[in-house]
Amino acid sequence: MLNRELLEQQLSELPLYQYAFMKSEDLVFTERVRHICRTECSMYGTTWACPPAVGTVEQCREACLAYPDFLMISTVTEVPDIENLEQTLATRRDHEAVTRQVAQLMRDQGCELRVLSTESCAICGRCAYPDGPCRHPELMFPCVESQGILVTDLAEKCGMEFFNGNIVTWFSVLLYR
């Protein structure tokens, strides 16, 4: 069983901006997000972390709801120009490293996890999808949005801030049991 007090002490030592604990039953899954993936995201159909490889929205919903609780975390980074995609995406690695640290802290307490994180996996130079299995399934976190979850709405529900301007805000969702 998760010792939340211990975990919160450990979280305070990490470069997190905010975090919130919630019940998984409060997650909202929608095809609308998947439509955005399909029509606007260049990663659609190119990685194991994104649709259609992650399954249907209903399959993702079932997989997520198999974990009764979740922890949502955020990190923030300032960049000189938010419109510079290369600068913005370069900050994602730091967030992913923090997500891995939080996941390990939770695993150390015996939690079984399903970790969702930032937009598409960037571990390999070229994803094996669709020709072969994921080379690093233990490291790959599917994208939160790939599950049909709208991150901005979830952040609002969790009471977490979503910045604009030259501040990049990254979110991860760690579902646990």
SULURMO-V148896 format. One record per residue. RES is the residue in one letter. SS is DSSP state (H for helix, E for strand, C for the rest). PHI is phi in degrees with one decimal (none if undefined). BURIAL is 1 if it has 9 or more other C-alpha atoms within 8 Angstrom, else 0. Layout:
BEGIN
((RES & SS & PHI & BURIAL) (RES & SS & PHI & BURIAL))
END
This chain:
BEGIN
((M & C & none & 0) (L & C & -68.6 & 0) (N & C & -90.4 & 0) (R & H & -63.4 & 0) (E & H & -61.4 & 0) (L & H & -62.5 & 0) (L & H & -61.9 & 1) (E & H & -64.0 & 0) (Q & H & -62.9 & 0) (Q & H & -66.2 & 1) (L & H & -62.8 & 1) (S & C & -65.6 & 0) (E & C & -92.1 & 0) (L & C & -103.0 & 0) (P & C & -79.0 & 0) (L & C & -89.0 & 1) (Y & C & -87.4 & 0) (Q & E & -145.8 & 0) (Y & E & -153.1 & 1) (A & E & -151.7 & 1) (F & E & -97.8 & 1) (M & E & -144.7 & 1) (K & E & -90.5 & 1) (S & H & -62.2 & 1) (E & H & -61.9 & 0) (D & H & -84.6 & 0) (L & C & -70.5 & 0) (V & C & -114.7 & 0) (F & C & -109.7 & 1) (T & C & -143.3 & 1) (E & H & -67.2 & 0) (R & H & -57.0 & 0) (V & H & -66.0 & 1) (R & H & -63.4 & 1) (H & H & -61.2 & 0) (I & H & -62.8 & 1) (C & H & -56.3 & 1) (R & H & -66.4 & 1) (T & H & -100.0 & 0) (E & H & -123.2 & 0) (C & C & -103.2 & 0) (S & C & -71.3 & 0) (M & C & -86.5 & 1) (Y & C & -56.2 & 1) (G & C & 74.8 & 0) (T & C & -122.0 & 1) (T & C & -150.2 & 1) (W & C & -67.2 & 1) (A & C & -86.8 & 1) (C & C & -126.7 & 1) (P & C & -66.9 & 1) (P & C & -84.3 & 0) (A & C & -60.8 & 1) (V & C & -78.5 & 1) (G & C & 102.7 & 1) (T & C & -72.1 & 1) (V & H & -59.7 & 1) (E & H & -65.6 & 0) (Q & H & -64.0 & 0) (C & H & -64.0 & 1) (R & H & -58.7 & 1) (E & H & -60.6 & 0) (A & H & -63.9 & 0) (C & H & -68.7 & 1) (L & H & -73.4 & 1) (A & C & -70.0 & 0) (Y & C & -110.3 & 1) (P & C & -70.6 & 1) (D & E & -132.6 & 1) (F & E & -147.3 & 1) (L & E & -118.1 & 1) (M & E & -104.3 & 1) (I & E & -122.9 & 1) (S & E & -139.0 & 1) (T & E & -127.5 & 1) (V & E & -130.3 & 1) (T & E & -145.5 & 0) (E & E & -91.2 & 0) (V & C & -123.6 & 1) (P & C & -60.9 & 0) (D & C & -142.9 & 0) (I & C & -61.0 & 1) (E & C & -79.5 & 0) (N & C & -84.4 & 0) (L & H & -60.2 & 0) (E & H & -62.8 & 0) (Q & H & -62.3 & 1) (T & H & -63.1 & 1) (L & H & -66.2 & 0) (A & H & -63.2 & 0) (T & C & -81.3 & 1) (R & H & -66.5 & 1) (R & H & -58.8 & 0) (D & H & -63.1 & 0) (H & H & -63.5 & 1) (E & H & -62.7 & 1) (A & H & -64.1 & 0) (V & H & -65.4 & 1) (T & H & -59.0 & 1) (R & H & -63.2 & 0) (Q & H & -63.8 & 0) (V & H & -63.9 & 1) (A & H & -59.1 & 1) (Q & H & -65.9 & 0) (L & H & -59.9 & 1) (M & H & -72.3 & 1) (R & H & -64.0 & 1) (D & H & -60.2 & 0) (Q & C & -93.7 & 1) (G & C & 89.4 & 0) (C & C & -77.0 & 1) (E & C & -93.4 & 0) (L & E & -122.7 & 1) (R & E & -127.5 & 1) (V & E & -104.1 & 1) (L & E & -117.9 & 1) (S & E & -142.5 & 1) (T & C & -77.5 & 1) (E & C & -54.1 & 0) (S & C & 56.3 & 1) (C & C & -72.8 & 1) (A & C & -129.3 & 0) (I & C & -71.8 & 0) (C & C & -95.7 & 0) (G & C & -61.2 & 0) (R & C & -141.1 & 0) (C & C & -68.1 & 1) (A & C & -73.1 & 1) (Y & C & -64.0 & 1) (P & C & -99.4 & 0) (D & C & -79.9 & 0) (G & C & -153.8 & 0) (P & C & -70.6 & 0) (C & C & -58.8 & 1) (R & C & -75.4 & 0) (H & C & -137.8 & 0) (P & C & -60.9 & 0) (E & C & -75.1 & 0) (L & C & -105.4 & 0) (M & C & -79.7 & 1) (F & C & -110.7 & 1) (P & E & -60.0 & 1) (C & E & -68.1 & 1) (V & C & -55.6 & 1) (E & H & -63.5 & 1) (S & H & -60.9 & 1) (Q & H & -82.9 & 1) (G & C & 95.5 & 1) (I & C & -102.0 & 1) (L & C & -84.6 & 1) (V & H & -60.6 & 1) (T & H & -62.7 & 0) (D & H & -65.1 & 0) (L & H & -65.2 & 1) (A & H & -59.9 & 1) (E & H & -62.9 & 1) (K & H & -62.0 & 0) (C & C & -83.2 & 1) (G & C & 74.7 & 0) (M & C & -104.5 & 1) (E & C & -82.9 & 0) (F & C & -126.2 & 0) (F & C & -85.1 & 0) (N & C & -124.4 & 0) (G & C & 76.4 & 0) (N & C & -96.9 & 1) (I & E & -102.7 & 1) (V & E & -94.2 & 1) (T & E & -112.8 & 1) (W & E & -108.6 & 1) (F & E & -126.1 & 1) (S & E & -133.5 & 1) (V & E & -123.3 & 1) (L & E & -111.3 & 1) (L & E & -80.7 & 1) (Y & E & -144.8 & 1) (R & C & -149.4 & 1))
END
